[in-house]
Amino acid sequence: MSVPGEQFGNGASNRLDLGYYFHPRHFPNGPGHPRLDIVMRDMPTERHYDPEEVRLTVRSKPKGIDLLTVCHPWRWATHYHACAGFVSLRDRKDEAIMAYTLGGTLEVSPGDSSTACTLTSPAPIIRVIPDPRTGGPTVETMLVDKIEALIARRRAVWGQTHDPETFDQRLATVDPLTLYLALLKAMLERSDHFPDEADDELTRQFGRFLDTEIRALHTRGIWPPYVPSLVRLL
């Protein structure tokens, strides 16, 4: 049986001494990462961080979305479609490492002494971490907050006229990159909420980030001629 972590490539064992590894951003100054590797061992290394479980939402039938908890040892399915939401890693001390995904693919690789997880996505996997200097919010945590607020708003509107479970079914099947672009478009349309002359520096930074990110996606050919509205998508 192969050892979980071999599929992560050369140097994986060193990187995964941390217990997790956010792969480098595809583009400088991007808001997130294309891939997150996690390994859960039967014996903690005590070197840095030893995750014992991973929690995230995944596509399921018939409800559309379920909360999945992966731990070691693992004897269940090994392939999942991740849905938009938080990814939580927790260790035996209940310390959490948090990320946010717009959806993607989760591969679980069980082994005798450890279980590895690989989450990949065409949309950014965003590390949710406070500003190391101030302990306060950052542009990336602000992005996650706005994403969550926009999705929650669509869920509330949908629930007024439709079966709430059908919203989860739509969210579970939407393409992650398309969802990310639609969310950016919705934020741009609401950009009067964070004008460049705002008193709050973080709000000004976020406005500049939004403009830069959309222009960069255009330049790289990732932003298509037509991006559906969030209302149309969800």
C-alpha positions as CSV (number, residue, x, y, z in Angstrom):
1,M,0.0,0.0,0.0
2,S,1.3,3.5,-0.9
3,V,2.0,5.9,1.9
4,P,-0.4,8.9,2.0
5,G,1.6,11.9,1.0
6,E,3.5,10.2,-1.9
7,Q,1.1,11.7,-4.4
8,F,2.0,15.2,-3.1
9,G,5.3,15.0,-5.0
10,N,9.0,15.6,-4.1
11,G,9.5,17.4,-0.8
12,A,6.0,16.5,0.4
13,S,7.1,14.9,3.6
14,N,9.0,18.0,4.7
15,R,6.1,20.3,3.8
16,L,3.6,18.0,5.5
17,D,5.6,18.1,8.8
18,L,3.3,21.1,9.3
19,G,0.3,18.7,9.0
20,Y,-1.0,20.8,6.1
21,Y,0.3,22.6,3.1
22,F,-1.3,25.4,1.0
23,H,0.3,25.1,-2.5
24,P,1.7,28.3,-4.0
25,R,-0.6,30.8,-5.6
26,H,-0.8,30.5,-9.4
27,F,-0.4,34.3,-9.7
28,P,1.4,36.8,-7.4
29,N,-1.0,38.7,-5.1
30,G,-3.9,36.3,-5.8
31,P,-6.3,35.9,-2.9
32,G,-5.9,32.2,-2.4
33,H,-4.4,28.9,-3.3
34,P,-5.2,26.2,-5.9
35,R,-4.7,23.2,-3.6
36,L,-4.6,22.3,0.1
37,D,-2.9,19.1,1.3
38,I,-3.6,17.7,4.8
39,V,-2.2,14.6,6.6
40,M,-3.7,13.1,9.7
41,R,-1.4,10.6,11.5
42,D,-2.1,7.9,14.2
43,M,0.8,9.4,16.2
44,P,1.4,13.2,16.4
45,T,4.7,14.5,15.2
46,E,4.8,17.3,17.9
47,R,6.8,19.3,15.3
48,H,4.2,21.9,14.5
49,Y,0.5,21.1,13.9
50,D,-1.0,17.6,13.9
51,P,-4.6,17.7,12.5
52,E,-6.9,15.0,13.8
53,E,-9.9,15.9,11.7
54,V,-11.0,17.9,8.6
55,R,-14.5,19.3,8.3
56,L,-16.1,20.7,5.2
57,T,-19.3,20.7,3.2
58,V,-19.7,18.2,0.3
59,R,-22.3,17.4,-2.3
60,S,-24.8,14.7,-1.2
61,K,-28.1,13.2,-2.1
62,P,-30.9,14.0,-1.6
63,K,-30.3,17.2,0.5
64,G,-27.7,18.6,-1.8
65,I,-25.1,19.4,0.9
66,D,-23.8,17.6,4.0
67,L,-21.1,18.3,6.5
68,L,-18.2,15.8,6.2
69,T,-15.7,15.0,8.9
70,V,-12.6,13.1,7.8
71,C,-10.3,11.6,10.4
72,H,-7.8,8.7,10.7
73,P,-8.3,5.8,10.2
74,W,-10.7,6.3,7.2
75,R,-12.8,3.5,5.8
76,W,-15.4,5.3,3.7
77,A,-15.5,7.0,0.3
78,T,-12.4,8.5,-1.1
79,H,-13.7,11.0,-3.6
80,Y,-16.0,14.0,-2.8
81,H,-17.2,17.1,-4.5
82,A,-16.5,20.0,-2.0
83,C,-19.1,22.8,-1.8
84,A,-18.7,26.4,-1.0
85,G,-18.0,26.9,2.7
86,F,-15.3,26.8,5.4
87,V,-12.7,24.1,5.7
88,S,-11.7,23.4,9.3
89,L,-8.7,21.5,10.5
90,R,-8.6,20.7,14.2
91,D,-5.9,19.0,16.4
92,R,-6.1,17.2,19.7
93,K,-5.8,20.5,21.5
94,D,-8.8,21.8,19.6
95,E,-6.7,24.4,17.8
96,A,-8.2,25.3,14.4
97,I,-6.7,26.1,11.0
98,M,-9.4,27.6,8.8
99,A,-9.8,28.0,5.0
100,Y,-12.6,28.9,2.7
101,T,-13.4,27.2,-0.6
102,L,-15.8,28.0,-3.4
103,G,-16.0,24.3,-4.2
104,G,-13.7,21.7,-5.8
105,T,-12.5,18.1,-5.5
106,L,-11.6,16.4,-2.2
107,E,-9.5,13.2,-2.5
108,V,-9.0,11.1,0.6
109,S,-6.0,8.6,0.7
110,P,-6.3,6.2,3.6
111,G,-3.2,4.3,4.8
112,D,-2.1,2.2,7.8
113,S,-0.5,5.0,9.8
114,S,-2.0,8.1,8.3
115,T,-4.8,9.5,6.1
116,A,-4.1,12.2,3.6
117,C,-6.6,14.7,2.0
118,T,-6.1,16.8,-1.1
119,L,-8.5,19.6,-1.8
120,T,-8.2,21.2,-5.3
121,S,-10.2,24.0,-6.9
122,P,-10.3,26.2,-10.0
123,A,-11.3,29.0,-7.6
124,P,-9.1,30.3,-4.8
125,I,-8.8,28.3,-1.6
126,I,-8.5,31.2,0.9
127,R,-6.6,30.9,4.1
128,V,-8.6,32.5,6.9
129,I,-6.1,34.0,9.2
130,P,-6.0,37.4,11.1
131,D,-3.4,40.0,10.4
132,P,-0.3,38.8,12.1
133,R,0.6,42.3,13.2
134,T,-2.7,43.4,14.6
135,G,-4.8,40.3,15.1
136,G,-7.5,42.1,13.1
137,P,-9.1,41.4,9.7
138,T,-7.3,41.4,6.4
139,V,-8.4,41.9,2.8
140,E,-8.7,38.1,2.5
141,T,-10.8,37.7,5.6
142,M,-12.9,40.6,4.4
143,L,-13.3,38.8,1.0
144,V,-14.6,35.6,2.8
145,D,-17.0,37.7,4.9
146,K,-18.5,39.3,1.8
147,I,-18.7,36.0,0.0
148,E,-20.6,34.5,3.0
149,A,-22.9,37.5,3.3
150,L,-23.8,37.4,-0.4
151,I,-24.5,33.6,-0.4
152,A,-26.5,34.0,2.9
153,R,-28.6,36.8,1.2
154,R,-29.3,34.6,-1.8
155,R,-30.3,31.8,0.6
156,A,-32.7,34.0,2.5
157,V,-34.3,35.3,-0.7
158,W,-34.6,31.8,-2.1
159,G,-36.2,30.5,1.1
160,Q,-39.0,33.0,0.9
161,T,-40.4,31.5,-2.3
162,H,-38.8,28.1,-2.7
163,D,-38.0,25.0,-0.8
164,P,-34.8,25.9,1.1
165,E,-33.2,22.5,0.2
166,T,-33.3,23.3,-3.4
167,F,-30.9,26.2,-2.8
168,D,-28.4,23.8,-1.4
169,Q,-28.8,21.6,-4.4
170,R,-28.1,24.6,-6.7
171,L,-25.1,25.6,-4.5
172,A,-23.8,22.0,-4.7
173,T,-23.8,21.9,-8.5
174,V,-22.5,25.4,-9.4
175,D,-19.0,25.5,-11.0
176,P,-16.6,27.0,-8.4
177,L,-14.8,29.4,-10.7
178,T,-18.1,30.6,-12.2
179,L,-19.4,31.2,-8.6
180,Y,-16.2,33.1,-7.7
181,L,-16.5,35.4,-10.7
182,A,-20.3,36.0,-10.1
183,L,-19.5,36.9,-6.5
184,L,-16.7,39.4,-7.6
185,K,-19.2,40.8,-10.1
186,A,-21.8,41.3,-7.3
187,M,-19.2,42.9,-5.1
188,L,-18.2,45.3,-7.9
189,E,-21.9,46.3,-8.4
190,R,-22.0,47.1,-4.7
191,S,-18.6,48.9,-4.7
192,D,-20.2,52.1,-3.5
193,H,-20.1,50.4,-0.1
194,F,-16.3,50.6,0.0
195,P,-15.3,53.8,-2.0
196,D,-11.6,54.7,-2.4
197,E,-12.2,57.7,-0.2
198,A,-13.6,55.7,2.7
199,D,-12.4,56.5,6.1
200,D,-11.4,52.9,6.9
201,E,-8.1,51.9,5.4
202,L,-9.0,48.2,5.1
203,T,-12.1,49.2,3.1
204,R,-10.0,51.2,0.8
205,Q,-7.6,48.3,0.4
206,F,-10.4,45.9,-0.4
207,G,-11.8,48.3,-3.1
208,R,-8.3,48.3,-4.7
209,F,-8.0,44.5,-4.4
210,L,-11.4,44.0,-6.1
211,D,-10.4,46.2,-9.0
212,T,-6.9,44.6,-9.3
213,E,-8.3,41.1,-9.1
214,I,-10.9,41.6,-11.8
215,R,-8.4,43.3,-14.1
216,A,-5.9,40.5,-13.6
217,L,-8.5,37.8,-14.4
218,H,-9.3,39.7,-17.6
219,T,-5.7,39.9,-18.5
220,R,-5.1,36.2,-18.0
221,G,-8.1,35.3,-20.0
222,I,-9.9,33.8,-17.0
223,W,-12.8,36.3,-17.0
224,P,-15.2,35.3,-19.8
225,P,-17.2,37.7,-22.1
226,Y,-20.3,36.9,-20.0
227,V,-20.3,36.3,-16.3
228,P,-23.8,35.4,-15.0
229,S,-25.2,37.4,-12.2
230,L,-25.3,35.9,-8.7
231,V,-29.1,36.1,-8.8
232,R,-29.2,34.0,-12.0
233,L,-26.7,31.5,-10.6
234,L,-28.2,31.0,-7.2
